[in-house]
Structures are given as structure tokens and as C-alpha cells.
Amino acid sequence: MPAHDLIVIGASAGGVEAATALVAGLPADLSAAVCVVVHMRAYAESRLTEVLGRAAAVPVVVAQQGAPLRAGTVHVAVPDMHLLVEPGGEHGTLRLTRGPKENRARPAVDPLFRSAALAFGPRVIGVILSGALDDGTAGLWAVRDRAGLAVVQDPTDALVASMPQSALNEVGADHVAAAAALGPLLGRLAREPAAAAPAAGPSGGDGGAPHERAGEPPTSLLEREVAMATIDEGMHQRSERYGRPSRFSCPDCGGVLWNVAADGPLRFRCETGHAYSPASLAEMQTEKIEEALWAALRAIEDRVEFARIRAARATEFRLAAFAQQFTVQEEAAQQHATVLRSLLRLDGRTGIRPLAEQMPVGGVRATDGAGPDARPRPAAPLADRPPGR
């Protein structure tokens, strides 16, 4: 039987430290290929490969378009490009794309995990490390739905607990451990036989890998979402296949957001292809609201100043009635400005800031093995059934 020969790792805030601790523990004879996505600015000069390379006993390389996946090697995503894996060659190949951003990020974690689940099914181990919000949750669900293994950093060990906690809440995990313990754990899991591939998952399709139906259009939801990340499919041509339209608009392009039809975590896509988890959509909505409030405050303060000028001019020309009218306008606008300033000063407990970063941490204890302690409490959707079912 095939082993777990592909490990995909996703992280965001605090992820460099976690990924460094993880790769430091990978055995020198690691039998699996590793792909790493850490959120980064589009035009930043990334030194992640260098940082991880200093800590690892295995080679760490920058991911290259069309390069073969190499066992025992860590492949690191580059800024402003999604990192995907595809069938081909002995262990698969890498693909870099500038597809639509997902959860406000490119590279994003979900596209890598989905492509791995689609191409390699039960041979995949998905790993979620420290990070803000909930990128990676939907991707980890796809990995587990295709009978792969889910491994999550213990939220109490993460610098930013939101991403691992979201994964545990929504997906569950086969293993939960501190970052420093993940390297040896992954080395052991990579040598274990993979489960049998599922005949079909809730995401639809016939369970076959894309290369088995070369030349045919994508059929399952998972295939279509992977195709969207490669810009091989226009969302505007197939939007009805993704679910039903919501009342929400895309914060990036203004298009209608579709509630993606799946049994996994709630998420949204627009016709352009921008994708959002609930936390990332809430964060974007909050930013738009704040921008609107600042714009409104500026407009009202302009009205205050303009009314003051008109009142002064009316007074200068001894037009008492007009001066009084403009003074009333000034006072009313000043009251509105005061209300807006109070809204902008409010904190996350009572104001417009989202609660995504205040997700509870706890209920999951670090463990280097599967079992009840690796399950979320309360149980996550997949916690009480075998992967791929």
C-alpha cells in the first residue's frame, strides 16, 4: 500500500516560528515531500526558505513552477503565487499560479490543501500551524474528506491560536501536538501505510484523480475549486454549480458572493473567484465599515466647517435669520460627527471590530497520537466518523 508521501503545511501569524520548530524535528531520512505555505505580503522579499533551511536536517528549497516534488525535501511557497500540487512524475509536480486571492491571501493555505487532496487523496497529511482567522480549515476538511490525515498544532502552543483552533472546531484532527513535537510525529506517519481512497466524498465527483479523466471538464466541487485557483475555469460560467447566491457582496470586487455548496465548513466565493471563510469575510466587512465611517466623518466635518463659514458670513452681512439657520446646521452636523467618533473609538467588545481573534482556546490537549484527546470538544463534524466518509 502507498505511504503518506506528501505533507502540506499551512500557517499565518506566528507561523514562521512554528514551521521552524517543526522542520527542525523532521528526520534526515524523511520519506515524504513537504510543501509549506505561510501568509506573506505580495511584494515582500521572503527569507523563509533560508530560515527553515538553517533549522532543518533535510533540504529546503523555493518552490518552482513545474518542478518535481522530491521526497525528503521541503518546498516553500513564494510571495503572491498560490502553490498547488498536481499528479505527474514519480511524486507529483508543483504549480505556481496567480489565481484569485483566498481569505485575502496569496499564497493561501486552502488552495494547496485542496490540490493535494484532489491529486493524492489518502497519501496526504495536512498540517495547520499558528495563524490568525481560519484559512486552512476548508482545505484541511478536503484532506480529511479524501481519507488523508489531519494534524494540528496545539492551540495553547501557538503564538496565534485562531487557525489551529478553527481547524479543530470545524474539522477535528487525527493528531494534535506542540510544534516541536510535530517533526518526529510526521516522520513516523510518513512511513505508515495510507488508507484506501474513498469512492466518493461529500464534495461530489467520482473520487478519481484529475489525470484519470484528462481533457474532461471538472465535475466535483473540489475539482472546480482547484481549477479556479489555476485560472483554468471562469467562475462566471459555472457559478451556479458552486451553491446559491447570498445577499453579501465581495469586498474585493463587489460581485455577488455565492454560498459554496458542501458538507464542510461554511465559505463563500464570488464569480471572479475570490474566496472567504466566515472569519475572513467578517474581517473584510469590518474594514469596509471602518472605511465608510471615516469617509462619513470627513464629509460631516466638512459640513460642520462649511456651515460655520456660512453662518459667519451671514452674521457679517447682518442676516440674522440665515446666520441662525446655518448655526443650527453646524450644531446638528457636529452631533453626528460626535456619534461617528464614538463608534470609531469603540473596542472589540462593544464596537465594530470582529470577534474572530477572540475565539476560545482550550478543550484540546497536546498529544502525539490519535484518539479522543485529539478530537475537538464539542465534537467537530468529522470527529466521530472515519476520514473520507
Sequence and secondary structure as in RCSB ss.txt:
>XXXX:A:sequence
MPAHDLIVIGASAGGVEAATALVAGLPADLSAAVCVVVHMRAYAESRLTEVLGRAAAVPVVVAQQGAPLRAGTVH
VAVPDMHLLVEPGGEHGTLRLTRGPKENRARPAVDPLFRSAALAFGPRVIGVILSGALDDGTAGLWAVRDRAGLA
VVQDPTDALVASMPQSALNEVGADHVAAAAALGPLLGRLAREPAAAAPAAGPSGGDGGAPHERAGEPPTSLLERE
VAMATIDEGMHQRSERYGRPSRFSCPDCGGVLWNVAADGPLRFRCETGHAYSPASLAEMQTEKIEEALWAALRAI
EDRVEFARIRAARATEFRLAAFAQQFTVQEEAAQQHATVLRSLLRLDGRTGIRPLAEQMPVGGVRATDGAGPDAR
PRPAAPLADRPPGR
>XXXX:A:secstr
  B  EEEEEE TTHHHHHHHHHHTS TT  SEEEEEE   TT    HHHHHHHH SS EEE  TT B  TT EE
E  TTSEEEEE  TTT EEEEE    BTTBSS HHHHHHHHHHHHGGGEEEEE S STTTTHHHHHHHHHTT EE
EEE GGGSSS HHHHHHHHHT  SEEE HHHHHHHHHHHHTSB     S  TT S S  GGGGTTS   SHHHHH
HHHHTT S HHHHGGGGEEEEEEE TTT  EEEEE  SSS  EEETT  EE HHHHHHHHHHHHHHHHHHHHHHH
HHHHHHHHHHHHHHHHTT HHHHHHHHHHHHHHHHHHHHHHHHHH  TTTSSS SGGG    S   BSS SGGGS
 SS  TTTTS TT 
